Amino acid sequence: MSATATPNLSPAPSPSSPRQTNWAFVVRVGLISAIIAGLVGYAAYSTYRMMTKSALSGDEVDLLMISSFEMSQQFGTIADVPPAFRALSGKKVRMEGEVTPTSFQTLGTTGEFEICYSVVKCCYGTEPKAQHFVKCRPAPGVKFKVPPDGRVKVYGTLTVNVVREGGKVQSVYQMEIERVDPA
C-alpha cells in the first residue's frame, strides 16, 4: 500500500438499499404548511371581501365602510367624501353601530345621539374623526327609546353633508331616524 492512499472507512451505499422516511418530520412540515396556507388564504379572502363589498347592500349601509376615508378635520369639504358615499344622501337606509358615550347625556332630553361602528375600535390612539360618526335625530313625530349602551340598528333617511362649526368639521353624516332597535 502506498503512503499517499487513505483507506475508505465507510462502505459505499448499495443502490438496492431503501432509504428510511422520517414520517414524523413529513407530517409536521405538512401541518405547518397547511396552517400557513390557511392563514394566507383567509387574509386574501378577507381583503377581497372588503374590496368588493359595496357600502350599500340593498338598503343596509356598512358604517365601517363609509367611514374609511381620509379627510382634513379642519378644511374638509363634501368633495373629500367619496362619490359612492355621497350618492347615499337622501336615501332610506338602515345601519348598525354603537351609541357613543357622549350621547348618553342627551338621550333623556332631546333624543339626539351619535353612533359609530365601534366605540372601542373607532379612535384608539388617535383623535376621533367626524366621518366615523353619524348624528342621529328623530324624524318629526317619531319617538323611540335608545339603549344607553351596546349596538343598535337605526332606520331612516341618511344625509351626507359636511357640517362645520368653530373652524372644524363637526359632522359628515346625519340621519333622520324612524326606528331604533337593539342589535
C-alpha positions as CSV (number, residue, x, y, z in Angstrom):
1,M,0.0,0.0,0.0
2,S,1.3,3.4,-0.8
3,A,1.7,6.2,1.8
4,T,-0.5,8.6,0.0
5,A,-3.5,6.4,-0.3
6,T,-6.1,6.7,2.5
7,P,-8.3,3.8,3.3
8,N,-12.1,4.3,2.7
9,L,-13.7,3.6,6.0
10,S,-17.3,4.0,5.1
11,P,-18.9,1.5,2.8
12,A,-20.5,2.7,-0.4
13,P,-24.3,2.7,-0.2
14,S,-25.8,-0.1,-2.1
15,P,-28.2,1.0,-4.9
16,S,-30.7,-1.6,-3.7
17,S,-30.9,-0.5,0.0
18,P,-34.1,1.6,0.7
19,R,-33.9,5.0,2.5
20,Q,-35.9,5.3,5.7
21,T,-38.6,8.1,5.6
22,N,-39.0,10.2,8.6
23,W,-42.8,10.3,8.7
24,A,-43.0,12.4,11.9
25,F,-41.0,15.2,10.2
26,V,-43.1,15.0,7.0
27,V,-46.3,15.3,9.0
28,R,-45.0,18.3,11.0
29,V,-43.9,20.1,7.8
30,G,-47.2,19.3,6.2
31,L,-49.2,20.6,9.1
32,I,-47.2,23.8,9.4
33,S,-47.5,24.4,5.6
34,A,-51.3,23.8,5.8
35,I,-51.6,26.3,8.7
36,I,-49.6,29.0,6.8
37,A,-51.6,28.4,3.6
38,G,-54.8,28.7,5.6
39,L,-53.8,32.0,7.2
40,V,-52.6,33.5,3.9
41,G,-55.8,32.3,2.2
42,Y,-58.0,33.8,4.9
43,A,-56.2,37.1,4.7
44,A,-56.6,37.1,0.9
45,Y,-60.3,36.2,1.2
46,S,-60.9,38.9,3.8
47,T,-59.2,41.5,1.7
48,Y,-61.2,40.5,-1.4
49,R,-64.5,40.7,0.5
50,M,-63.6,44.2,1.9
51,M,-62.6,45.4,-1.5
52,T,-65.6,44.1,-3.4
53,K,-68.2,44.7,-0.7
54,S,-70.4,47.6,-1.5
55,A,-71.0,50.2,1.1
56,L,-74.7,49.8,0.3
57,S,-76.2,46.4,0.1
58,G,-79.9,46.7,-0.5
59,D,-80.7,49.4,2.0
60,E,-78.1,48.3,4.6
61,V,-75.2,50.7,4.9
62,D,-71.9,49.4,6.3
63,L,-70.9,52.1,8.8
64,L,-67.3,51.0,8.9
65,M,-67.0,51.1,5.1
66,I,-68.5,54.6,4.8
67,S,-66.2,56.0,7.5
68,S,-63.0,54.6,6.0
69,F,-61.6,57.5,4.1
70,E,-59.2,60.4,5.0
71,M,-60.4,63.9,5.2
72,S,-59.0,67.1,6.8
73,Q,-60.8,67.6,10.0
74,Q,-60.3,71.4,9.6
75,F,-60.6,72.1,5.9
76,G,-62.6,69.1,4.7
77,T,-65.3,69.6,2.1
78,I,-68.1,67.5,0.6
79,A,-65.7,66.8,-2.4
80,D,-63.5,64.8,0.0
81,V,-66.3,62.3,0.6
82,P,-66.0,59.5,-2.0
83,P,-68.7,59.8,-4.7
84,A,-70.3,56.4,-3.8
85,F,-70.9,57.6,-0.2
86,R,-72.2,61.0,-1.4
87,A,-74.7,59.1,-3.5
88,L,-76.3,57.7,-0.3
89,S,-77.6,61.1,0.6
90,G,-81.4,61.3,0.8
91,K,-81.9,57.5,0.7
92,K,-83.7,55.5,3.3
93,V,-81.2,53.1,4.9
94,R,-80.5,51.0,7.9
95,M,-77.2,50.7,9.7
96,E,-75.8,49.2,12.8
97,G,-73.4,50.8,15.2
98,E,-72.8,51.6,18.8
99,V,-74.2,54.6,20.7
100,T,-71.3,56.9,21.6
101,P,-70.6,57.8,25.2
102,T,-71.1,61.5,24.5
103,S,-74.7,60.7,23.5
104,F,-75.6,59.4,27.0
105,Q,-76.1,63.0,28.3
106,T,-78.7,63.9,25.7
107,L,-80.6,60.7,25.5
108,G,-83.1,61.7,28.1
109,T,-83.8,65.2,26.8
110,T,-83.6,65.6,23.0
111,G,-83.5,62.0,21.7
112,E,-80.5,63.0,19.6
113,F,-77.5,60.7,19.7
114,E,-74.5,59.6,17.6
115,I,-73.4,56.1,16.5
116,C,-70.1,54.8,15.3
117,Y,-69.1,51.4,14.1
118,S,-67.3,50.6,17.3
119,V,-66.7,52.8,20.3
120,V,-63.6,50.8,21.3
121,K,-62.1,50.3,17.8
122,C,-63.0,53.6,16.3
123,C,-60.4,56.0,17.5
124,Y,-58.0,54.0,19.6
125,G,-54.8,56.1,19.9
126,T,-56.0,58.8,17.6
127,E,-58.3,61.8,17.7
128,P,-61.9,61.0,16.6
129,K,-62.7,61.9,13.0
130,A,-66.0,63.4,12.0
131,Q,-66.6,60.8,9.3
132,H,-66.6,58.0,11.9
133,F,-69.9,59.2,13.4
134,V,-73.5,59.5,12.3
135,K,-75.5,62.2,14.1
136,C,-79.0,60.8,14.6
137,R,-82.1,62.7,15.4
138,P,-85.7,61.5,15.5
139,A,-88.0,62.2,12.4
140,P,-90.8,64.6,13.2
141,G,-93.5,62.9,15.4
142,V,-91.3,59.8,15.9
143,K,-90.5,58.7,19.4
144,F,-88.3,55.8,20.4
145,K,-86.1,54.6,23.3
146,V,-82.4,54.3,22.7
147,P,-80.5,51.7,24.7
148,P,-77.8,53.6,26.7
149,D,-75.1,51.1,25.6
150,G,-74.3,48.4,23.1
151,R,-75.2,48.1,19.5
152,V,-78.3,49.5,17.8
153,K,-79.9,49.2,14.4
154,V,-81.2,52.5,13.1
155,Y,-83.6,53.0,10.2
156,G,-84.2,56.3,8.5
157,T,-83.0,58.9,5.9
158,L,-79.3,59.5,5.6
159,T,-77.9,62.9,4.7
160,V,-74.3,63.3,3.6
161,N,-73.3,66.9,4.3
162,V,-70.1,68.4,5.8
163,V,-71.2,70.5,8.7
164,R,-68.6,72.9,10.1
165,E,-68.6,74.6,13.4
166,G,-65.8,76.5,15.2
167,G,-63.4,76.2,12.3
168,K,-63.7,72.4,12.4
169,V,-65.7,69.7,10.7
170,Q,-68.3,68.5,13.2
171,S,-70.3,66.1,11.1
172,V,-70.3,64.4,7.7
173,Y,-73.3,62.0,8.1
174,Q,-76.6,62.9,9.6
175,M,-79.6,60.7,9.8
176,E,-83.3,61.3,10.5
177,I,-84.3,58.2,12.4
178,E,-87.7,56.5,12.0
179,R,-86.9,53.5,14.2
180,V,-84.2,52.2,16.6
181,D,-83.8,48.5,17.6
182,P,-81.2,46.8,19.7
183,A,-78.8,44.9,17.5
